């Protein structure tokens, strides 16, 4: 047998082997659901509205990035294995010629995004892949597209890509905001974005009593609505919880759930951070310190307390908490969310609940503060903690504070502190204006949350700040005071530093009284429950004995 004929017969054998591999791939594709089909250039061009071609000359292109063909996409699998016996003679002839060292011309391809479609040279690509080549010489014609295509694109992805192309054409957002990336991984998402844009257009026209173009509405929506929430998603690292999803996927998911939450709660959610936290905490467990970390980046550009929860029993003393919340809302521009909890359906519309509703509405109106009261049936502690996730702060009248000994575990107020995902401001007697605050700092993560709030009040509210640190033997425990000094120096906050002596709990209470402190900031319960029961907790002691509002951070 002549050498050339032998090479041809070996090439026939290689073709048959490649066909068997193609058959195995297709069986596996049915099991895994992942397509082995090449993409059709004609279909891609139609769906993505491809336009404008530019000659890029002869280049070496990565073979793995060749994902489709012009006209012959049914002849080969995604890895360019032959699917039909009809290609045997042609395939074997090309392979034998390549092995003989025949000078074959470069293949011709269209480049779209980061992928390539074969115009001429499908068999050469197929053989090169089977031989383990990583690149091949090609004459490249680049076709412009605003929709990114990468080598991992699947046929089903074209539905999403087509929707993206339609969205980009309708909005012209790439002309307004070049390099914008609004890619999604689920079909049907761009209708939601278009609805938001048209709503933004409507609201803008209503507010300004005039028409604006869709182009202007797109820019307003992207800058004022999309970007703030997208930055929150990125800054919080939330994609960690949602692998294989994009920022726009999560933006749409949060927007949709935000609407559902507002309907469920009966009130609106102002802050992007609050909305994001509220929705995610129903899906994933919040990490310690997440409240502080979420707000660190926006403390200078956004208020710290945009939404405040005020549980109200309706008793005379409970209105102290509303008075305190109003003072904070007036300073922060916050919205108040009242909560009255009853134990039966009849009491929801009863005269007592109606009285609470009217008094709450009147107080908000007279104070020029936005507020809304919700009346719910259920367990008081659970309802408060559930609603807390939708706000930034819980302002609560101190009723039934934790007692000494094992009785501390039966305190409803303690249960709210332990289970609330938000800081709790306990109001014992009357409201104050936070002119003179004392931070009780012990170096724990909870105390660092309190330090964060204390620095904010000193910077923004101009509150006079004192830092109380208990002495552990002859030294301050773990150099906690030095840490506070450095932290406050960075934020250019001045403070008075006080070292607690023996009998730190009494000393703390006496310091608060002697120095006319009108706000105490503390971390919540730490250490083992046994220690809290046997030795006692400084927080429980202050809740029982102090007449000053206490800001408690978890």
C-alpha positions as CSV (number, residue, x, y, z in Angstrom):
1,X,0.0,0.0,0.0
2,X,1.4,3.4,-1.0
3,X,2.3,5.8,1.9
4,X,-0.4,8.3,0.9
5,X,-3.1,5.6,0.7
6,X,-2.0,4.3,4.1
7,X,-2.3,7.7,5.6
8,X,-5.8,8.1,4.1
9,X,-6.9,4.7,5.6
10,X,-5.6,5.8,9.0
11,X,-7.4,9.0,8.6
12,X,-10.6,7.1,7.9
13,X,-10.0,5.1,11.1
14,X,-9.5,8.4,13.0
15,X,-12.7,9.8,11.6
16,X,-14.7,6.7,12.7
17,X,-13.1,7.0,16.2
18,X,-14.1,10.7,16.3
19,X,-17.7,9.9,15.3
20,X,-17.9,7.4,18.2
21,X,-16.7,10.1,20.6
22,X,-19.4,12.4,19.2
23,X,-22.1,9.7,19.9
24,X,-20.9,9.4,23.5
25,X,-20.9,13.2,23.9
26,X,-24.5,13.4,22.7
27,X,-25.6,10.6,25.2
28,X,-23.9,12.5,28.0
29,X,-25.5,15.7,26.9
30,X,-29.0,14.2,27.3
31,X,-28.0,13.2,30.9
32,X,-26.4,16.5,31.9
33,X,-28.7,18.8,29.9
34,X,-25.7,20.7,28.5
35,X,-25.9,21.1,24.7
36,X,-23.2,19.8,22.4
37,X,-24.5,21.8,19.4
38,X,-22.5,24.3,17.5
39,X,-24.1,27.7,17.3
40,X,-25.6,28.9,14.1
41,X,-24.0,32.2,13.0
42,X,-27.2,33.1,11.1
43,X,-29.3,32.7,14.3
44,X,-26.8,34.6,16.4
45,X,-26.6,37.4,13.8
46,X,-30.4,37.7,13.7
47,X,-31.0,37.6,17.5
48,X,-28.1,39.9,18.5
49,X,-28.7,42.3,15.7
50,X,-25.2,42.1,14.5
51,X,-24.0,45.0,12.3
52,X,-20.8,46.3,10.8
53,X,-17.9,44.2,9.8
54,X,-14.1,45.0,10.0
55,X,-11.3,43.0,8.4
56,X,-8.7,42.1,11.1
57,X,-6.3,40.1,8.8
58,X,-4.5,36.9,9.5
59,X,-4.3,35.9,13.2
60,X,-3.7,32.9,15.4
61,X,-6.9,32.3,17.2
62,X,-7.7,30.0,20.2
63,X,-9.5,26.9,19.0
64,X,-11.5,26.6,22.2
65,X,-13.1,30.0,21.3
66,X,-14.6,28.6,18.0
67,X,-18.2,27.9,19.0
68,X,-20.1,28.0,15.7
69,X,-20.3,27.8,12.0
70,X,-21.8,29.6,9.0
71,X,-24.1,27.1,7.4
72,X,-22.5,23.8,8.7
73,X,-23.3,24.0,12.4
74,X,-25.3,20.7,12.3
75,X,-22.3,18.7,10.8
76,X,-20.1,18.9,14.0
77,X,-20.5,18.9,17.8
78,X,-19.5,21.8,20.0
79,X,-16.0,20.3,20.1
80,X,-16.0,19.8,16.3
81,X,-16.4,16.1,16.4
82,X,-18.0,14.9,13.1
83,X,-21.7,13.9,13.5
84,X,-22.4,12.4,10.0
85,X,-20.8,9.7,7.8
86,X,-21.2,12.0,4.8
87,X,-18.2,14.0,6.0
88,X,-15.9,10.9,6.1
89,X,-14.1,11.3,2.7
90,X,-13.7,15.0,2.9
91,X,-12.5,14.8,6.6
92,X,-10.0,12.0,5.9
93,X,-8.7,13.7,2.8
94,X,-8.0,16.9,4.7
95,X,-6.3,15.0,7.5
96,X,-4.1,13.0,5.1
97,X,-3.1,16.2,3.3
98,X,-2.2,17.9,6.6
99,X,0.0,14.9,7.5
100,X,1.7,15.0,4.1
101,X,2.7,18.6,4.9
102,X,0.5,20.2,2.3
103,X,0.2,23.9,2.7
104,X,-3.4,24.5,3.6
105,X,-4.7,28.0,3.6
106,X,-5.9,29.7,6.8
107,X,-9.5,29.1,7.8
108,X,-11.9,32.1,7.6
109,X,-14.0,33.2,10.6
110,X,-16.3,35.8,11.9
111,X,-15.3,37.1,15.4
112,X,-18.3,38.1,17.6
113,X,-17.3,39.3,21.1
114,X,-14.8,36.8,22.3
115,X,-15.9,33.9,20.1
116,X,-15.5,32.8,16.5
117,X,-17.7,31.3,13.8
118,X,-16.2,29.3,10.9
119,X,-16.9,30.6,7.4
120,X,-14.6,28.2,5.7
121,X,-12.4,25.4,7.2
122,X,-14.7,23.4,9.4
123,X,-12.9,20.2,8.7
124,X,-9.5,21.7,9.4
125,X,-10.8,23.0,12.8
126,X,-12.2,19.5,13.5
127,X,-8.9,17.8,12.8
128,X,-6.9,20.4,14.7
129,X,-9.0,19.9,17.8
130,X,-8.6,16.1,17.6
131,X,-4.8,16.5,17.3
132,X,-4.7,18.7,20.4
133,X,-3.9,22.0,18.8
134,X,-4.6,25.0,20.9
135,X,-4.6,27.6,18.2
136,X,-5.1,27.8,14.4
137,X,-4.3,30.4,11.7
138,X,-7.3,32.3,10.5
139,X,-8.4,35.2,8.4
140,X,-10.6,37.2,10.9
141,X,-13.6,39.4,10.1
142,X,-14.9,41.1,13.3
143,X,-18.6,41.8,13.6
144,X,-19.6,44.5,16.0
145,X,-21.9,43.7,18.9
146,X,-22.9,45.4,22.2
147,X,-23.8,42.0,23.7
148,X,-20.9,40.1,25.2
149,X,-20.3,36.6,23.9
150,X,-17.8,34.2,25.6
151,X,-16.7,30.7,24.7
152,X,-18.9,29.1,27.3
153,X,-22.1,30.4,25.7
154,X,-24.8,27.8,25.2
155,X,-27.7,27.7,22.6
156,X,-30.2,28.4,25.3
157,X,-28.2,31.5,26.3
158,X,-29.1,33.0,22.9
159,X,-32.6,33.7,24.2
160,X,-31.1,35.9,26.9
161,X,-28.6,37.4,24.6
162,X,-31.4,38.3,22.1
163,X,-33.4,39.9,24.9
164,X,-30.3,41.9,26.0
165,X,-29.7,43.0,22.4
166,X,-33.4,44.2,22.1
167,X,-33.0,46.0,25.5
168,X,-29.8,47.8,24.4
169,X,-31.4,48.8,21.1
170,X,-34.5,50.1,22.8
171,X,-32.7,52.1,25.5
172,X,-29.5,53.1,23.7
173,X,-27.9,52.9,27.1
174,X,-24.5,52.0,25.7
175,X,-24.4,55.4,24.1
176,X,-25.3,57.1,27.4
177,X,-23.2,55.0,29.7
178,X,-20.4,53.2,27.7
179,X,-19.1,49.9,28.9
180,X,-22.3,49.3,31.0
181,X,-22.8,45.6,31.9
182,X,-26.5,44.6,32.5
183,X,-26.1,41.0,31.7
184,X,-28.5,38.4,33.3
185,X,-28.6,34.7,33.4
186,X,-32.4,34.1,33.4
187,X,-34.8,34.8,30.4
188,X,-37.5,37.5,30.8
189,X,-35.6,39.8,33.1
190,X,-35.3,42.8,30.8
191,X,-39.0,43.4,30.8
192,X,-38.6,44.2,34.5
193,X,-35.9,46.7,33.8
194,X,-38.0,48.3,31.0
195,X,-40.9,48.6,33.4
196,X,-38.7,50.4,35.9
197,X,-37.4,52.8,33.3
198,X,-41.0,53.7,32.2
199,X,-42.0,54.1,35.8
200,X,-39.0,56.5,36.3
201,X,-40.1,58.4,33.3
202,X,-43.7,58.7,34.6
203,X,-42.6,59.8,38.1
204,X,-40.2,62.3,36.7
205,X,-42.8,63.9,34.4
206,X,-45.3,64.0,37.3
207,X,-42.8,65.7,39.6
208,X,-41.6,68.2,37.1
209,X,-44.9,68.7,35.3
210,X,-43.3,68.1,31.8
211,X,-42.3,65.5,29.3
212,X,-38.9,63.9,29.1
213,X,-37.5,61.6,26.5
214,X,-37.0,57.8,27.0
215,X,-33.2,58.5,26.6
216,X,-33.4,60.9,29.6
217,X,-35.4,58.4,31.6
218,X,-32.9,55.7,30.9
219,X,-30.0,57.9,32.2
220,X,-32.0,58.9,35.3
221,X,-33.0,55.3,36.1
222,X,-29.4,54.0,35.7
223,X,-27.8,56.8,37.8
224,X,-30.5,57.2,40.5
225,X,-32.1,53.7,40.8
226,X,-29.8,51.0,39.4
227,X,-26.3,52.2,40.4
228,X,-27.0,52.8,44.2
229,X,-28.4,49.3,44.7
230,X,-25.8,47.7,42.4
231,X,-23.1,49.3,44.4
232,X,-24.6,48.0,47.6
233,X,-24.7,44.5,46.2
234,X,-21.0,44.8,45.1
235,X,-19.8,46.5,48.4
236,X,-21.6,43.8,50.5
237,X,-20.0,41.0,48.5
238,X,-23.5,39.5,48.0
239,X,-22.7,37.5,44.9
240,X,-20.8,35.2,47.2
241,X,-24.2,33.9,48.3
242,X,-25.5,33.6,44.7
243,X,-22.9,31.8,42.6
244,X,-23.2,31.9,38.8
245,X,-25.4,35.0,39.0
246,X,-24.7,38.6,38.0
247,X,-25.2,41.9,39.8
248,X,-28.2,42.6,37.6
249,X,-29.7,39.3,38.4
250,X,-29.5,40.1,42.1
251,X,-30.7,43.7,41.5
252,X,-33.9,42.4,39.9
253,X,-34.4,39.8,42.6
254,X,-34.1,42.4,45.4
255,X,-36.3,44.9,43.5
256,X,-39.0,42.3,43.1
257,X,-38.8,41.1,46.7
258,X,-38.7,44.6,47.9
259,X,-42.1,45.2,46.4
260,X,-43.4,42.0,47.9
261,X,-42.0,43.0,51.3
262,X,-43.6,46.5,51.2
263,X,-47.0,44.9,50.4
264,X,-46.6,42.4,53.2
265,X,-45.5,45.0,55.7
266,X,-47.9,47.7,54.7
267,X,-45.1,50.2,54.6
268,X,-42.4,51.3,52.2
269,X,-38.6,50.6,52.6
270,X,-36.5,53.7,51.9
271,X,-32.9,52.6,52.2
272,X,-31.2,50.3,49.6
273,X,-29.2,48.8,52.4
274,X,-32.2,48.2,54.5
275,X,-34.1,46.6,51.6
276,X,-31.1,44.4,50.8
277,X,-30.5,43.3,54.4
278,X,-34.2,42.6,54.9
279,X,-34.5,40.4,51.9
280,X,-31.2,38.5,52.3
281,X,-31.7,37.9,56.0
282,X,-34.8,35.8,55.0
283,X,-32.5,33.7,52.8
284,X,-29.1,33.6,54.5
285,X,-27.8,34.0,58.0
286,X,-26.4,37.4,58.8
287,X,-22.8,37.4,60.1
288,X,-21.8,39.2,63.3
289,X,-21.0,42.9,62.6
290,X,-22.9,42.8,59.2
291,X,-25.0,45.8,60.3
292,X,-22.0,48.0,60.9
293,X,-20.1,46.7,57.8
294,X,-23.1,47.4,55.6
295,X,-23.3,51.0,56.7
296,X,-19.6,51.9,57.0
297,X,-19.3,52.9,53.3
298,X,-22.4,55.2,53.3
299,X,-22.1,56.8,56.7
300,X,-21.0,60.1,55.2
301,X,-23.4,60.2,52.3
302,X,-26.5,58.5,53.8
303,X,-28.2,58.7,57.2
304,X,-27.5,55.9,59.6
305,X,-31.2,55.4,60.6
306,X,-33.6,55.7,57.6
307,X,-36.3,53.4,59.0
308,X,-37.1,53.1,62.7
309,X,-39.3,50.5,64.3
310,X,-41.4,51.5,67.4
311,X,-43.4,48.7,69.1
312,X,-46.3,50.3,71.0
313,X,-48.5,48.6,73.6
314,X,-50.7,51.7,73.9
315,X,-50.0,52.0,77.6
316,X,-49.2,55.5,78.7
317,X,-45.5,54.7,79.4
318,X,-45.0,53.2,75.9
319,X,-45.4,56.5,74.2
320,X,-42.0,57.6,75.6
321,X,-40.4,55.4,72.9
322,X,-42.4,57.2,70.2
323,X,-41.3,60.5,71.5
324,X,-37.7,59.3,71.4
325,X,-38.1,57.9,67.9
326,X,-39.5,61.2,66.7
327,X,-36.4,63.1,68.0
328,X,-34.2,60.7,66.0
329,X,-36.4,60.9,62.9
330,X,-36.3,64.7,62.9
331,X,-32.5,64.7,63.0
332,X,-32.1,61.8,60.5
333,X,-35.0,62.4,58.1
334,X,-36.1,58.9,59.0
335,X,-39.5,57.2,58.5
336,X,-41.2,55.7,61.6
337,X,-42.8,52.3,61.5
338,X,-45.1,51.8,64.5
339,X,-46.1,48.3,65.5
340,X,-49.1,47.4,67.7
341,X,-49.4,43.6,68.4
342,X,-52.7,42.0,69.6
343,X,-53.6,38.4,70.4
344,X,-56.9,38.1,68.4
345,X,-58.5,39.0,65.1
346,X,-61.2,41.0,66.9
347,X,-58.7,43.3,68.5
348,X,-57.2,44.3,65.2
349,X,-60.2,46.5,64.5
350,X,-61.2,47.1,68.1
351,X,-61.5,50.5,69.9
352,X,-58.1,50.2,71.7
353,X,-56.2,49.5,68.5
354,X,-58.0,52.4,66.8
355,X,-56.9,54.6,69.7
356,X,-53.3,53.6,69.3
357,X,-53.6,54.2,65.5
358,X,-55.0,57.7,66.0
359,X,-52.5,58.7,68.6
360,X,-49.6,57.5,66.5
361,X,-50.9,59.3,63.4
362,X,-51.4,62.5,65.3
363,X,-47.9,62.5,66.8
364,X,-46.3,62.0,63.4
365,X,-48.4,64.7,61.9
366,X,-47.7,67.2,64.7
367,X,-44.0,66.4,64.5
368,X,-43.9,66.6,60.6
369,X,-42.4,63.1,60.5
370,X,-43.5,60.4,58.0
371,X,-44.9,57.4,59.8
372,X,-47.2,54.4,59.5
373,X,-48.5,52.0,62.1
374,X,-49.1,48.3,61.4
375,X,-51.4,46.2,63.6
376,X,-50.5,42.5,63.8
377,X,-51.6,39.3,65.6
378,X,-49.0,37.1,67.1
379,X,-46.2,36.6,69.6
380,X,-44.8,40.0,70.6
381,X,-41.1,39.0,70.6
382,X,-41.2,37.2,67.3
383,X,-43.2,39.9,65.5
384,X,-40.8,42.6,66.7
385,X,-37.7,40.7,65.6
386,X,-39.3,39.8,62.3
387,X,-40.1,43.5,61.6
388,X,-36.7,44.6,62.8
389,X,-35.0,43.1,59.8
390,X,-36.8,45.7,57.6
391,X,-35.5,48.7,59.6
392,X,-32.3,50.2,60.9
393,X,-33.2,50.6,64.6
394,X,-35.7,49.4,67.2
395,X,-36.8,52.0,69.8
396,X,-38.4,50.2,72.7
397,X,-39.8,51.1,76.1
398,X,-37.9,49.3,78.8
399,X,-40.6,47.1,80.4
400,X,-39.8,44.0,82.4
401,X,-36.0,44.4,82.2
402,X,-33.7,41.4,82.9
403,X,-33.6,40.7,86.7
404,X,-30.7,39.2,88.6
405,X,-30.0,35.5,88.6
406,X,-31.8,32.9,86.6
407,X,-34.8,35.3,86.3
408,X,-32.8,37.2,83.7
409,X,-33.5,34.4,81.1
410,X,-37.3,35.0,81.4
411,X,-37.2,38.7,80.5
412,X,-39.1,39.5,77.3
413,X,-36.9,42.6,76.8
414,X,-33.8,40.5,77.0
415,X,-35.3,38.1,74.4
416,X,-35.8,40.9,72.0
417,X,-32.2,42.1,72.4
418,X,-30.8,38.6,71.9
419,X,-32.9,37.9,68.8
420,X,-33.1,41.2,67.1
421,X,-30.8,41.7,64.0
422,X,-30.8,45.4,64.6
423,X,-29.7,47.7,67.4
424,X,-32.2,48.3,70.1
425,X,-32.6,51.7,71.9
426,X,-34.1,51.1,75.3
427,X,-36.1,54.0,76.7
428,X,-36.6,53.9,80.5
429,X,-38.1,57.3,81.4
430,X,-38.8,60.0,78.9
431,X,-36.9,61.0,75.7
432,X,-33.5,62.8,75.4
433,X,-31.7,64.7,72.6
434,X,-28.3,62.8,72.8
435,X,-26.3,65.8,73.8
436,X,-23.9,63.9,76.1
437,X,-23.3,60.2,75.3
438,X,-21.2,57.6,77.1
439,X,-19.8,54.6,75.4
440,X,-19.2,51.6,77.6
441,X,-16.4,49.8,75.8
442,X,-15.0,46.3,76.5
443,X,-13.3,45.4,73.3
444,X,-15.9,42.8,72.0
445,X,-17.3,42.8,68.5
446,X,-20.6,44.1,70.0
447,X,-18.8,47.0,71.6
448,X,-17.2,47.8,68.2
449,X,-20.7,48.2,66.8
450,X,-21.5,50.6,69.6
451,X,-18.2,52.5,68.9
452,X,-19.2,52.9,65.3
453,X,-22.6,54.5,66.3
454,X,-20.9,56.6,69.0
455,X,-18.4,58.0,66.4
456,X,-21.3,58.7,64.0
457,X,-23.2,60.7,66.7
458,X,-20.1,62.6,67.6
459,X,-19.4,63.5,64.0
460,X,-22.8,64.1,62.6
461,X,-24.9,65.0,65.6
462,X,-22.0,66.8,67.4
463,X,-22.8,64.8,70.5
464,X,-20.2,65.2,73.3
465,X,-18.7,61.7,73.8
466,X,-17.3,60.0,76.8
467,X,-15.6,56.6,76.7
468,X,-15.9,54.3,79.8
469,X,-13.5,51.4,80.1
470,X,-13.5,49.0,83.1
471,X,-10.2,48.2,84.8
472,X,-9.2,44.5,84.8
473,X,-6.9,44.2,87.8
474,X,-4.1,46.8,87.3
475,X,-4.5,47.3,83.5
476,X,-7.2,48.1,81.0
477,X,-8.2,44.8,79.5
478,X,-6.6,44.0,76.1
479,X,-5.6,47.7,75.6
480,X,-9.2,48.4,74.7
481,X,-8.8,52.1,75.4
482,X,-5.9,52.5,73.0
483,X,-8.0,50.9,70.2
484,X,-10.8,53.4,70.9
485,X,-8.4,56.3,70.8
486,X,-7.0,55.3,67.5
487,X,-10.4,54.7,66.0
488,X,-11.7,58.1,67.1
489,X,-8.6,59.9,66.1
490,X,-9.0,58.6,62.6
491,X,-12.5,60.1,62.5
492,X,-11.3,63.3,64.2
493,X,-13.6,62.8,67.2
494,X,-12.6,64.1,70.6
495,X,-13.7,62.2,73.7
496,X,-13.3,62.2,77.5
497,X,-11.8,58.8,78.7
498,X,-12.9,57.4,82.0
499,X,-11.4,54.3,83.7
500,X,-13.9,52.3,85.8
501,X,-12.7,51.2,89.2
502,X,-13.6,48.3,91.5
503,X,-17.4,47.6,91.4
504,X,-17.5,48.6,87.7
505,X,-21.3,48.3,87.4
506,X,-22.0,50.7,90.2
507,X,-19.2,53.0,89.0
508,X,-20.7,53.1,85.4
509,X,-24.2,53.9,86.7
510,X,-22.8,56.7,89.0
511,X,-20.7,58.1,86.2
512,X,-23.8,58.4,84.0
513,X,-25.7,60.2,86.7
514,X,-22.8,62.6,87.8
515,X,-21.9,63.6,84.2
516,X,-25.4,64.3,83.0
517,X,-25.2,61.6,80.4
518,X,-28.4,61.4,78.3
519,X,-27.4,58.3,76.2
520,X,-25.4,55.2,77.0
521,X,-24.1,53.0,74.2
522,X,-23.2,49.3,75.0
523,X,-22.7,46.0,73.3
524,X,-25.3,43.4,73.9
525,X,-24.9,40.3,76.0
526,X,-21.6,38.5,75.7
527,X,-20.0,35.5,77.3
528,X,-21.7,32.3,78.4
529,X,-25.3,32.3,79.7
530,X,-24.1,30.7,82.9
531,X,-21.7,33.6,83.6
532,X,-24.5,36.1,82.9
533,X,-26.8,34.2,85.4
534,X,-24.2,33.7,88.1
535,X,-21.9,36.8,87.9
536,X,-24.4,39.2,86.2
537,X,-24.3,41.4,83.1
538,X,-23.4,45.0,83.0
539,X,-26.1,45.5,80.4
540,X,-28.8,43.8,82.5
541,X,-27.8,45.9,85.5
542,X,-28.0,49.2,83.5
543,X,-31.4,48.2,82.1
544,X,-32.7,47.7,85.6
545,X,-31.1,50.6,87.4
546,X,-30.4,53.4,84.9
547,X,-32.9,56.1,84.0
548,X,-31.0,57.0,80.8
549,X,-31.7,55.6,77.3
550,X,-29.4,52.8,76.4
551,X,-28.4,52.1,72.8
552,X,-27.7,48.3,72.6
553,X,-25.6,46.8,69.7
554,X,-25.5,43.1,68.9
